[in-house]
Amino acid sequence: MKQRIITSVIVLSLLAAMPTWGQTNVIKRTPAQQPAKVKTGPQWKYQGDYHEGLAYVQDYKDKYGYIDQSGKLVIPCKWKYGWSFSDGMAGVKDDNGLYGFVDKTGTLVIPCKWKSVGSFHEGLACVTDDSDKKGFIDKNGTLVIPCKYEYAESFKDGLAYVRTNNHNDRYYIDRTGKIAKFPVENDWAFSDGLSVVHGENYNKHGYIDTTGVVVIPLQWKGANAFKNGFAAVYDDNNEWGIIDKTGKVVIPCKWKRTDSFSEGLARVKDDNDKWGYIEKTGEVVIPCKWNSENSFSEGLAVVMDENGWYSFIDKSGNIVFSHKWWFASSFSNGMALVHVAKDKRGYIDKTGTVVISGEWKSAGDFHEGLAAVEDKEKRWGFIDKTGSIVIPCKWNFNWLGGPYFEDGLALVQDDNNNYGYINKTGTIVIPCKWESAYSFFEGKARVKGNNNQWHIINKQGQIVK
């Protein structure tokens, strides 16, 4: 009996310990017993490359900060955007959409006030203002080169490439903003190893060498190409003078107009609009008394008197031919184009004798032994020094003075007004396919295709640049 009672007690104790039907079995744990939360996927939405030991990162709230090479977040993710570090600083964008710069501690050292910024290089960074113009600031945030460029690249080797609204205004500036170099794209434009260049909006002119380096500062209001070591320039008072290849003024700016020296003399125009000639000392050797004149060529110069008649003078200022012409051009290849009568062209030799005469509508000077002539049908061809037609008059040409040979080739136009090149036999050697073109110079010519792009071609018609 006693054993039954003990057994019943044990059973009842077990039943009391079991949950009733529908009761939830809840197990309470202390905080230390809670399972850890596991983060899935990459830590950052985006991570950039390391620069100067730091990399920018973007978190899942689209905010940017910076991590070191151990992956530790050293600059909190609080920026709307961040650039890579360069020269110890990084561009950042705030919630207002404006840019400034932080250092490697994350301190904002240049306030966010720019519409856009580039990276620091050589101590300067490109910034864009509210008018979308670009300039450069230093590491103190001081604007050291004004915001006036449409496009600007970072500094490299002390220079930065910039461009203004006028796409022809492209050059390299130094750290002071001064124009120091130009991209050399048109080597055909050089004369005597130098080329005229201009600053913004053609306000100042100077000269570069064949590497693009400015060798004569942009200080002249206007400038002509160099010829025989000299170039004519004019100042802010619109007065002309002459400089040499070092930029030295050899003839002071005091003339109303002048050209470079040719055969030792330069033509000048005085305040009375009369022309004369000076030598390299600046001394007037032929008085200013002519209404018009050309530079000396082959020992003679064309001048026009007050009645509109053309004559030729020597270097003493003496008229060498008694005959006067309706028009005359300078001597070239021993011959000069003259208008024998109002509507009749011809060529004279050094004695003033008409050696070629013809009923041409227009004509050009002799170049490389041939001269272009235009017939009554407005077609151009070429004659030799005997006056014989050696290339038939079948070409169009819209430029004043007609085509001429240079480097053995002449620029011509076909009936579709496309440009090509012929040789001295009249054979087309470069097909007429160019929308615009220039004559050859030192084996190269500038041409424009149907895509409105300019190219440089060689004498085989191949694009070389």
SEKOL-860912 format. One record per residue (C-alpha): residue in one letter; residue number from 1; x, y, z. Coordinates in Angstrom, 1 decimal. Each point is the difference from the previous one (the first is absolute). Layout:
REM residues N
R / code / pos / east / north / up
R / A / NUM / X / Y / Z
...
***
This chain:
REM residues 465
R / code / pos / east / north / up
R / M / 1 / 0.0 / 0.0 / 0.0
R / K / 2 / 2.8 / 2.3 / 0.9
R / Q / 3 / 1.7 / -0.7 / -3.3
R / R / 4 / -3.1 / 1.0 / -2.0
R / I / 5 / -0.3 / 3.3 / 1.8
R / I / 6 / 3.6 / 0.9 / -0.8
R / T / 7 / -0.5 / -1.0 / -3.7
R / S / 8 / -3.1 / 2.2 / -0.2
R / V / 9 / 1.8 / 3.0 / 1.4
R / I / 10 / 2.8 / -0.4 / -2.5
R / V / 11 / -2.5 / -0.1 / -2.9
R / L / 12 / -1.9 / 3.0 / 1.2
R / S / 13 / 3.3 / 2.0 / 0.3
R / L / 14 / 0.9 / -0.8 / -3.6
R / L / 15 / -3.4 / 1.0 / -1.3
R / A / 16 / 0.2 / 3.3 / 1.9
R / A / 17 / 3.3 / 0.7 / -1.7
R / M / 18 / -1.4 / -0.5 / -3.5
R / P / 19 / -1.6 / 3.0 / -2.0
R / T / 20 / -3.7 / -0.2 / -0.5
R / W / 21 / -1.5 / -0.2 / -3.5
R / G / 22 / 0.4 / 3.2 / -2.0
R / Q / 23 / 2.5 / 1.5 / 2.5
R / T / 24 / 3.1 / 1.7 / -1.6
R / N / 25 / 3.4 / -1.1 / 1.2
R / V / 26 / 1.9 / 3.4 / 0.5
R / I / 27 / 3.6 / -0.1 / 0.9
R / K / 28 / 1.4 / 3.3 / 1.3
R / R / 29 / 3.7 / 0.9 / -0.6
R / T / 30 / 2.2 / 2.6 / 1.4
R / P / 31 / 1.4 / 2.7 / -2.4
R / A / 32 / 3.3 / -1.8 / 0.0
R / Q / 33 / -1.7 / -3.1 / -1.4
R / Q / 34 / -1.7 / 1.9 / -3.0
R / P / 35 / 1.4 / -1.2 / -3.5
R / A / 36 / 2.2 / 2.6 / -1.8
R / K / 37 / -1.4 / 1.9 / -3.0
R / V / 38 / 1.8 / -1.0 / -3.2
R / K / 39 / 0.6 / 2.8 / -2.7
R / T / 40 / -0.3 / -1.5 / -3.5
R / G / 41 / 1.6 / 1.4 / -3.2
R / P / 42 / 2.8 / 2.5 / -0.4
R / Q / 43 / 0.7 / 2.6 / 2.6
R / W / 44 / -0.2 / 2.9 / -2.5
R / K / 45 / -2.3 / 0.8 / -2.8
R / Y / 46 / 3.0 / 1.2 / -2.0
R / Q / 47 / 3.7 / 0.3 / 0.7
R / G / 48 / 2.5 / 2.0 / -2.1
R / D / 49 / 3.7 / -0.7 / -0.6
R / Y / 50 / 2.6 / 1.0 / 2.6
R / H / 51 / 1.8 / 3.3 / -0.5
R / E / 52 / 2.5 / 1.3 / 2.5
R / G / 53 / -1.0 / -2.7 / 2.4
R / L / 54 / -3.7 / 0.7 / 0.0
R / A / 55 / -3.0 / -1.2 / -2.0
R / Y / 56 / -3.4 / 1.6 / -0.2
R / V / 57 / -3.0 / -2.2 / 0.8
R / Q / 58 / -3.7 / 0.3 / -0.4
R / D / 59 / -2.3 / -1.4 / 2.7
R / Y / 60 / -3.5 / -1.3 / -0.4
R / K / 61 / -1.4 / 3.4 / 0.8
R / D / 62 / 1.9 / 1.3 / -3.1
R / K / 63 / 2.4 / 2.1 / 2.2
R / Y / 64 / 3.7 / 0.1 / -0.7
R / G / 65 / 2.9 / -0.3 / 2.4
R / Y / 66 / 3.6 / -1.4 / -0.1
R / I / 67 / 1.7 / -3.2 / 1.3
R / D / 68 / 3.6 / -0.7 / 0.5
R / Q / 69 / 1.9 / -3.0 / -1.4
R / S / 70 / -1.1 / -2.2 / 3.0
R / G / 71 / -3.6 / 0.7 / -0.9
R / K / 72 / -0.6 / 2.2 / 3.0
R / L / 73 / -2.4 / 2.9 / -0.6
R / V / 74 / 2.1 / 3.1 / 0.8
R / I / 75 / -2.2 / 2.7 / -1.5
R / P / 76 / -3.7 / -0.5 / 0.8
R / C / 77 / -2.5 / -0.5 / -2.8
R / K / 78 / -1.7 / 3.3 / 0.0
R / W / 79 / 0.7 / 1.5 / -3.5
R / K / 80 / -2.3 / -0.2 / -3.0
R / Y / 81 / 3.0 / -0.7 / -2.1
R / G / 82 / 3.8 / -0.3 / 0.4
R / W / 83 / 3.0 / 0.1 / -2.4
R / S / 84 / 3.2 / -2.0 / 0.5
R / F / 85 / 2.8 / 1.6 / 1.9
R / S / 86 / 2.7 / 2.0 / -1.9
R / D / 87 / 2.7 / 2.3 / 1.4
R / G / 88 / -1.4 / -0.9 / 3.5
R / M / 89 / -3.5 / 1.3 / -0.6
R / A / 90 / -3.3 / -1.4 / -1.4
R / G / 91 / -3.0 / 1.8 / -1.5
R / V / 92 / -3.3 / -0.7 / 1.7
R / K / 93 / -3.6 / 1.0 / -0.7
R / D / 94 / -2.4 / 1.1 / 2.7
R / D / 95 / -3.7 / -0.4 / 0.3
R / N / 96 / -0.5 / 3.4 / -1.8
R / G / 97 / 1.8 / -1.4 / -3.1
R / L / 98 / 3.1 / 2.2 / 0.5
R / Y / 99 / 3.6 / -1.1 / 0.0
R / G / 100 / 2.9 / 0.6 / 2.4
R / F / 101 / 3.1 / -1.9 / 1.2
R / V / 102 / 0.9 / -2.1 / 3.0
R / D / 103 / 3.4 / -1.0 / 1.3
R / K / 104 / 0.9 / -3.5 / 1.1
R / T / 105 / -1.4 / 0.6 / 3.5
R / G / 106 / -3.4 / 0.7 / -1.6
R / T / 107 / 0.2 / 3.7 / 0.9
R / L / 108 / -1.8 / 2.2 / -2.5
R / V / 109 / 2.9 / 2.4 / -0.9
R / I / 110 / -1.5 / 1.7 / -3.0
R / P / 111 / -3.7 / 0.8 / 0.4
R / C / 112 / -2.6 / -1.6 / -2.3
R / K / 113 / -0.9 / 2.9 / -2.3
R / W / 114 / 1.0 / -1.2 / -3.5
R / K / 115 / -2.3 / -1.4 / -2.6
R / S / 116 / 2.6 / -2.6 / -0.9
R / V / 117 / 3.7 / -0.7 / 0.8
R / G / 118 / 2.8 / -2.0 / -1.4
R / S / 119 / 2.9 / -1.6 / 2.0
R / F / 120 / 3.0 / 1.9 / 1.2
R / H / 121 / 3.1 / -0.4 / -2.1
R / E / 122 / 3.2 / 2.0 / 0.5
R / G / 123 / -1.7 / 2.0 / 2.7
R / L / 124 / -2.9 / 1.2 / -2.1
R / A / 125 / -3.5 / -1.3 / -0.6
R / C / 126 / -2.5 / 0.8 / -2.7
R / V / 127 / -3.4 / 1.4 / 1.3
R / T / 128 / -3.2 / 1.0 / -1.8
R / D / 129 / -2.1 / 3.0 / 1.1
R / D / 130 / -3.7 / 0.7 / -0.2
R / S / 131 / 0.4 / 1.2 / -3.6
R / D / 132 / 1.6 / -3.3 / -1.1
R / K / 133 / 3.4 / 1.7 / -0.5
R / K / 134 / 3.1 / -1.7 / 1.2
R / G / 135 / 3.1 / 1.3 / 1.8
R / F / 136 / 2.5 / -1.2 / 2.6
R / I / 137 / 0.4 / 0.2 / 3.8
R / D / 138 / 3.0 / -0.7 / 2.2
R / K / 139 / -0.1 / -2.1 / 3.1
R / N / 140 / -1.1 / 3.0 / 2.1
R / G / 141 / -3.1 / 0.1 / -2.1
R / T / 142 / 1.1 / 3.3 / -1.6
R / L / 143 / -1.1 / 0.5 / -3.6
R / V / 144 / 3.4 / 0.6 / -1.7
R / I / 145 / -1.1 / -0.3 / -3.6
R / P / 146 / -3.4 / 1.5 / -0.8
R / C / 147 / -3.0 / -2.0 / -1.1
R / K / 148 / -0.2 / 0.9 / -3.7
R / Y / 149 / 0.6 / -3.3 / -1.8
R / E / 150 / -2.5 / -2.3 / -1.6
R / Y / 151 / 2.3 / -3.0 / 0.4
R / A / 152 / 3.1 / -0.6 / 2.1
R / E / 153 / 2.2 / -2.9 / 0.8
R / S / 154 / 2.2 / -0.6 / 3.0
R / F / 155 / 3.5 / 1.4 / 0.2
R / K / 156 / 2.8 / -2.2 / -1.2
R / D / 157 / 3.7 / 1.0 / -0.2
R / G / 158 / -1.0 / 3.5 / 0.9
R / L / 159 / -2.6 / 0.5 / -2.7
R / A / 160 / -3.8 / -0.5 / -0.4
R / Y / 161 / -1.9 / -0.3 / -3.2
R / V / 162 / -3.0 / 2.4 / -0.2
R / R / 163 / -2.6 / 1.0 / -2.5
R / T / 164 / -2.3 / 3.1 / -0.2
R / N / 165 / -3.5 / 0.3 / -1.5
R / N / 166 / 1.7 / 0.6 / -3.4
R / H / 167 / 1.4 / -3.4 / -0.8
R / N / 168 / 2.8 / 1.6 / -1.9
R / D / 169 / 1.3 / 1.3 / 3.3
R / R / 170 / 1.8 / -3.1 / 1.3
R / Y / 171 / 3.3 / 0.1 / 1.7
R / Y / 172 / 2.1 / -0.9 / 3.1
R / I / 173 / 0.3 / 2.3 / 2.9
R / D / 174 / 2.6 / 0.1 / 2.8
R / R / 175 / -0.7 / 0.2 / 3.7
R / T / 176 / -0.6 / 3.8 / -0.2
R / G / 177 / -2.6 / -0.4 / -2.7
R / K / 178 / 2.3 / 1.4 / -2.7
R / I / 179 / -0.1 / -1.7 / -3.4
R / A / 180 / 3.2 / -2.0 / -0.4
R / K / 181 / -0.6 / -2.5 / -2.8
R / F / 182 / -2.3 / -0.9 / -2.8
R / P / 183 / -1.0 / -3.4 / -1.5
R / V / 184 / 1.8 / -0.3 / -3.3
R / E / 185 / -2.6 / -1.3 / -2.4
R / N / 186 / 0.7 / 2.1 / -3.1
R / D / 187 / 3.8 / -0.2 / -0.8
R / W / 188 / -0.8 / 1.4 / -3.4
R / A / 189 / -0.7 / 3.4 / 1.7
R / F / 190 / 3.7 / 0.5 / 1.0
R / S / 191 / 2.2 / 2.5 / -1.8
R / D / 192 / 3.7 / 0.4 / 0.9
R / G / 193 / -0.6 / -2.7 / 2.7
R / L / 194 / -2.5 / 2.2 / 1.8
R / S / 195 / -3.8 / 0.3 / -0.1
R / V / 196 / -2.4 / 2.8 / 1.1
R / V / 197 / -2.3 / -0.9 / 2.8
R / H / 198 / -2.7 / 1.9 / 1.8
R / G / 199 / -1.4 / 0.2 / 3.5
R / E / 200 / -3.7 / 0.2 / 1.0
R / N / 201 / -2.2 / 1.5 / -2.6
R / Y / 202 / 3.0 / 1.0 / -2.1
R / N / 203 / 0.8 / 2.8 / 2.5
R / K / 204 / 3.8 / -0.6 / 0.1
R / H / 205 / 2.4 / -1.7 / -2.4
R / G / 206 / 3.4 / -1.6 / 0.3
R / Y / 207 / 2.1 / -2.8 / -1.5
R / I / 208 / 0.7 / -3.7 / 0.7
R / D / 209 / 2.8 / -2.3 / -1.2
R / T / 210 / -0.7 / -3.3 / -1.6
R / T / 211 / -0.4 / -1.7 / 3.4
R / G / 212 / -2.8 / 2.4 / 0.9
R / V / 213 / 2.0 / 1.9 / 2.6
R / V / 214 / -0.7 / 3.7 / 0.1
R / V / 215 / 3.3 / 1.7 / -0.9
R / I / 216 / -1.3 / 3.5 / -0.6
R / P / 217 / -2.6 / 1.0 / 2.6
R / L / 218 / -3.6 / 0.8 / -0.9
R / Q / 219 / 0.3 / 3.7 / 0.2
R / W / 220 / -0.9 / 1.3 / -3.4
R / K / 221 / -3.5 / 1.1 / -1.2
R / G / 222 / 0.8 / -1.5 / -3.4
R / A / 223 / 2.9 / -1.8 / -1.6
R / N / 224 / 1.0 / -1.3 / -3.4
R / A / 225 / 2.0 / -3.1 / -0.9
R / F / 226 / 3.8 / 0.1 / 0.1
R / K / 227 / 1.9 / 0.4 / -3.3
R / N / 228 / 3.7 / 0.1 / -0.3
R / G / 229 / 0.4 / 0.3 / 3.7
R / F / 230 / -2.3 / 2.9 / 0.6
R / A / 231 / -3.8 / 0.5 / 0.6
R / A / 232 / -2.3 / 3.0 / 0.0
R / V / 233 / -2.0 / 0.6 / 3.2
R / Y / 234 / -2.3 / 2.7 / 1.3
R / D / 235 / -0.7 / 1.3 / 3.5
R / D / 236 / -3.1 / 1.1 / 1.9
R / N / 237 / 0.2 / 3.4 / -1.7
R / N / 238 / -0.3 / -1.8 / -3.4
R / E / 239 / 3.5 / 1.2 / -0.9
R / W / 240 / 2.3 / -2.4 / -1.9
R / G / 241 / 3.6 / -1.0 / 0.5
R / I / 242 / 2.3 / -3.0 / -0.7
R / I / 243 / 1.5 / -2.6 / 2.4
R / D / 244 / 2.7 / -2.6 / -0.5
R / K / 245 / -0.2 / -3.7 / 1.0
R / T / 246 / 1.1 / 0.8 / 3.6
R / G / 247 / -3.0 / 2.3 / 0.3
R / K / 248 / 2.2 / 3.1 / 0.1
R / V / 249 / -1.6 / 3.1 / -1.6
R / V / 250 / 2.3 / 1.0 / -2.8
R / I / 251 / -2.3 / 2.6 / -1.6
R / P / 252 / -2.1 / 1.9 / 2.6
R / C / 253 / -3.8 / -0.1 / -0.3
R / K / 254 / -0.6 / 3.4 / -1.6
R / W / 255 / -1.3 / -0.8 / -3.5
R / K / 256 / -3.6 / -0.2 / -1.1
R / R / 257 / 0.9 / -3.3 / -1.8
R / T / 258 / 3.1 / -2.0 / -0.8
R / D / 259 / 1.1 / -3.4 / -1.2
R / S / 260 / 3.1 / -2.1 / 0.7
R / F / 261 / 3.3 / 0.6 / -1.8
R / S / 262 / 0.3 / -1.2 / -3.5
R / E / 263 / 3.4 / 0.2 / -1.7
R / G / 264 / 1.2 / 2.3 / 2.7
R / L / 265 / -2.8 / 2.6 / -0.1
R / A / 266 / -3.5 / 0.1 / 1.6
R / R / 267 / -2.9 / 2.0 / -1.3
R / V / 268 / -1.6 / 2.5 / 2.5
R / K / 269 / -3.1 / 2.1 / -0.1
R / D / 270 / 0.0 / 3.4 / 1.7
R / D / 271 / -2.8 / 2.1 / 1.6
R / N / 272 / -0.8 / 1.5 / -3.3
R / D / 273 / -0.8 / -3.4 / -1.5
R / K / 274 / 3.1 / 0.1 / -2.2
R / W / 275 / 2.4 / -2.8 / -0.5
R / G / 276 / 3.8 / -0.1 / 0.0
R / Y / 277 / 2.8 / -2.3 / 1.0
R / I / 278 / 2.4 / -0.3 / 3.0
R / E / 279 / 3.2 / -2.0 / 0.5
R / K / 280 / 0.8 / -2.1 / 3.1
R / T / 281 / 1.2 / 3.0 / 2.0
R / G / 282 / -3.4 / 1.6 / -0.4
R / E / 283 / 1.2 / 2.7 / -2.3
R / V / 284 / -2.3 / 1.0 / -2.8
R / V / 285 / 1.9 / -0.7 / -3.2
R / I / 286 / -3.0 / 0.5 / -2.5
R / P / 287 / -2.3 / 2.8 / 1.1
R / C / 288 / -3.7 / -0.7 / 0.8
R / K / 289 / -1.6 / 1.4 / -3.1
R / W / 290 / -1.8 / -3.0 / -1.6
R / N / 291 / -3.7 / -0.8 / 0.2
R / S / 292 / 0.8 / -3.7 / 0.0
R / E / 293 / 3.0 / -2.3 / -0.3
R / N / 294 / 1.2 / -3.6 / 0.4
R / S / 295 / 3.0 / -1.4 / 1.7
R / F / 296 / 3.2 / -0.3 / -2.1
R / S / 297 / 0.3 / -3.1 / -2.0
R / E / 298 / 2.9 / -0.8 / -2.4
R / G / 299 / 1.4 / 3.5 / 0.5
R / L / 300 / -3.1 / 1.9 / -0.9
R / A / 301 / -3.2 / 1.1 / 1.6
R / V / 302 / -3.5 / 0.9 / -1.3
R / V / 303 / -1.3 / 3.5 / 0.9
R / M / 304 / -3.2 / 1.9 / -0.8
R / D / 305 / -0.1 / 3.7 / -0.5
R / E / 306 / -2.7 / 2.4 / 1.0
R / N / 307 / -1.8 / -0.5 / -3.4
R / G / 308 / -0.3 / -3.7 / 0.5
R / W / 309 / 2.8 / -1.0 / -2.5
R / Y / 310 / 2.4 / -2.8 / 0.9
R / S / 311 / 3.8 / 0.2 / -0.6
R / F / 312 / 3.2 / -1.8 / 1.2
R / I / 313 / 2.7 / 1.6 / 2.1
R / D / 314 / 3.5 / -1.2 / 0.9
R / K / 315 / 1.6 / 0.2 / 3.5
R / S / 316 / 1.0 / 3.6 / -0.6
R / G / 317 / -3.6 / 0.9 / -0.5
R / N / 318 / 0.4 / 0.7 / -3.7
R / I / 319 / -2.7 / -1.0 / -2.5
R / V / 320 / 1.7 / -2.6 / -2.3
R / F / 321 / -2.7 / -0.3 / -2.8
R / S / 322 / -1.5 / 3.0 / -1.7
R / H / 323 / -3.2 / -1.9 / -0.7
R / K / 324 / -2.9 / 0.1 / 2.5
R / W / 325 / -2.4 / -2.8 / 0.5
R / W / 326 / -3.7 / -0.4 / 1.0
R / F / 327 / 1.2 / -2.6 / 2.5
R / A / 328 / 3.3 / -1.8 / 0.8
R / S / 329 / 1.1 / -2.7 / 2.4
R / S / 330 / 3.5 / -0.7 / 1.4
R / F / 331 / 2.6 / -1.8 / -2.0
R / S / 332 / 0.1 / -3.8 / 0.4
R / N / 333 / 2.1 / -2.4 / -2.0
R / G / 334 / 1.4 / 2.9 / -2.0
R / M / 335 / -3.4 / 1.2 / -1.2
R / A / 336 / -2.8 / 2.3 / 1.3
R / L / 337 / -3.7 / 0.0 / -0.7
R / V / 338 / -1.4 / 3.3 / -1.4
R / H / 339 / -3.2 / 1.2 / -1.5
R / V / 340 / 1.0 / 1.1 / -3.5
R / A / 341 / -3.4 / 1.5 / -0.3
R / K / 342 / -3.0 / 0.2 / 2.2
R / D / 343 / -1.2 / -3.5 / -1.0
R / K / 344 / 3.2 / -1.4 / -1.4
R / R / 345 / 2.7 / -1.9 / 2.0
R / G / 346 / 3.6 / -0.6 / -0.8
R / Y / 347 / 3.4 / -0.6 / 1.5
R / I / 348 / 3.1 / 2.2 / -0.2
R / D / 349 / 3.7 / -0.9 / 0.4
R / K / 350 / 2.6 / 2.0 / 1.9
R / T / 351 / 0.4 / 2.4 / -2.9
R / G / 352 / -3.7 / 0.9 / 0.2
R / T / 353 / -0.7 / -1.7 / -3.3
R / V / 354 / -3.3 / -1.8 / -0.4
R / V / 355 / 1.0 / -3.6 / -0.8
R / I / 356 / -3.3 / -1.7 / 0.5
R / S / 357 / -3.4 / 1.5 / -0.8
R / G / 358 / -3.4 / -1.6 / 0.0
R / E / 359 / -3.8 / 0.6 / 0.2
R / W / 360 / -0.3 / -1.6 / 3.5
R / K / 361 / -2.7 / 0.9 / 2.4
R / S / 362 / 2.5 / -0.4 / 2.8
R / A / 363 / 3.5 / -1.2 / 0.6
R / G / 364 / 2.5 / -0.8 / 2.8
R / D / 365 / 3.7 / 0.3 / 0.7
R / F / 366 / 2.5 / -2.5 / -1.2
R / H / 367 / 0.9 / -2.7 / 2.5
R / E / 368 / 2.4 / -2.8 / -0.8
R / G / 369 / 0.1 / 1.0 / -3.7
R / L / 370 / -3.8 / 0.1 / -0.5
R / A / 371 / -2.8 / 2.6 / 0.4
R / A / 372 / -3.7 / -0.6 / 0.3
R / V / 373 / -2.3 / 1.7 / -2.5
R / E / 374 / -3.8 / 0.2 / -0.2
R / D / 375 / -1.9 / 0.0 / -3.3
R / K / 376 / -3.3 / 1.7 / -0.9
R / E / 377 / -1.9 / -3.1 / 1.2
R / K / 378 / 1.5 / 0.5 / 3.5
R / R / 379 / 2.1 / -3.1 / -0.3
R / W / 380 / 3.6 / -0.2 / 1.2
R / G / 381 / 3.1 / -1.5 / -1.6
R / F / 382 / 3.7 / 0.7 / -0.1
R / I / 383 / 2.5 / 1.6 / -2.4
R / D / 384 / 3.8 / -0.2 / -0.1
R / K / 385 / 2.4 / 2.9 / -0.5
R / T / 386 / -0.6 / -0.1 / -3.8
R / G / 387 / -3.7 / 0.6 / 0.6
R / S / 388 / -0.9 / -3.5 / -1.3
R / I / 389 / -2.9 / -1.7 / 1.7
R / V / 390 / 1.5 / -3.1 / 1.6
R / I / 391 / -2.9 / -1.0 / 2.2
R / P / 392 / -3.4 / 0.7 / -1.7
R / C / 393 / -2.5 / 2.4 / 1.6
R / K / 394 / -2.5 / -2.4 / 1.5
R / W / 395 / 0.2 / 0.5 / 3.8
R / N / 396 / -2.2 / 2.0 / 2.3
R / F / 397 / 1.7 / 2.1 / 2.7
R / N / 398 / -1.7 / 2.4 / 2.3
R / W / 399 / 3.1 / 1.7 / 1.6
R / L / 400 / 1.3 / 3.4 / -1.0
R / G / 401 / 3.1 / -0.3 / -2.2
R / G / 402 / -0.7 / -3.5 / -1.2
R / P / 403 / 1.8 / -3.3 / 0.8
R / Y / 404 / 3.8 / -0.2 / 0.0
R / F / 405 / 2.6 / -2.7 / 0.3
R / E / 406 / 1.8 / -0.7 / 3.3
R / D / 407 / 2.1 / -3.0 / 0.7
R / G / 408 / -0.8 / -1.2 / -3.6
R / L / 409 / -3.7 / -0.2 / 0.5
R / A / 410 / -2.9 / 2.5 / -0.5
R / L / 411 / -3.3 / 0.1 / 1.8
R / V / 412 / -3.1 / -0.1 / -2.4
R / Q / 413 / -3.8 / -0.4 / 0.2
R / D / 414 / -2.1 / -2.3 / -2.1
R / D / 415 / -3.6 / 0.7 / -1.2
R / N / 416 / -1.4 / -1.2 / 3.3
R / N / 417 / 2.2 / 2.6 / 1.8
R / N / 418 / 2.1 / -2.7 / 1.7
R / Y / 419 / 3.7 / 0.6 / 0.4
R / G / 420 / 2.9 / -2.2 / -1.2
R / Y / 421 / 3.5 / 0.4 / -1.3
R / I / 422 / 1.6 / -0.2 / -3.5
R / N / 423 / 3.7 / -0.2 / -1.0
R / K / 424 / 1.7 / 2.0 / -2.7
R / T / 425 / -1.3 / -2.2 / -2.8
R / G / 426 / -3.6 / 0.7 / 1.1
R / T / 427 / -0.4 / -3.6 / 1.4
R / I / 428 / -2.2 / -0.4 / 3.1
R / V / 429 / 2.3 / -1.5 / 2.6
R / I / 430 / -2.3 / 0.6 / 3.0
R / P / 431 / -3.7 / -0.4 / -0.9
R / C / 432 / -2.4 / 2.8 / 0.4
R / K / 433 / -1.8 / -1.1 / 3.1
R / W / 434 / 0.7 / 2.6 / 2.6
R / E / 435 / -2.6 / 2.6 / 1.1
R / S / 436 / 2.8 / 2.6 / 0.5
R / A / 437 / 3.8 / -0.1 / -0.3
R / Y / 438 / 3.2 / 2.1 / 0.0
R / S / 439 / 3.1 / -0.2 / -2.2
R / F / 440 / 2.9 / -2.2 / 0.9
R / F / 441 / 2.8 / 1.4 / 2.2
R / E / 442 / 3.1 / -2.1 / 0.8
R / G / 443 / -1.7 / -3.2 / -1.2
R / K / 444 / -3.2 / 0.4 / 2.0
R / A / 445 / -3.5 / 1.5 / -0.7
R / R / 446 / -3.0 / 0.7 / 2.2
R / V / 447 / -3.3 / -1.4 / -1.2
R / K / 448 / -3.6 / -0.3 / 1.3
R / G / 449 / -2.1 / -3.1 / -0.6
R / N / 450 / -3.8 / -0.4 / -0.3
R / N / 451 / -0.1 / -0.7 / 3.7
R / N / 452 / 1.1 / 3.6 / 0.6
R / Q / 453 / 3.2 / -1.2 / 1.5
R / W / 454 / 3.4 / 1.5 / -1.0
R / H / 455 / 3.0 / -2.2 / -0.8
R / I / 456 / 3.6 / 0.3 / -1.1
R / I / 457 / 0.9 / -2.1 / -3.1
R / N / 458 / 3.2 / -0.8 / -1.7
R / K / 459 / 0.7 / 0.2 / -3.8
R / Q / 460 / -1.3 / -3.5 / -0.5
R / G / 461 / -3.4 / 1.2 / 1.4
R / Q / 462 / 0.4 / -2.0 / 3.2
R / I / 463 / -1.3 / 1.4 / 3.3
R / V / 464 / 3.0 / 0.4 / 2.3
R / K / 465 / -1.7 / 2.0 / 2.7
***
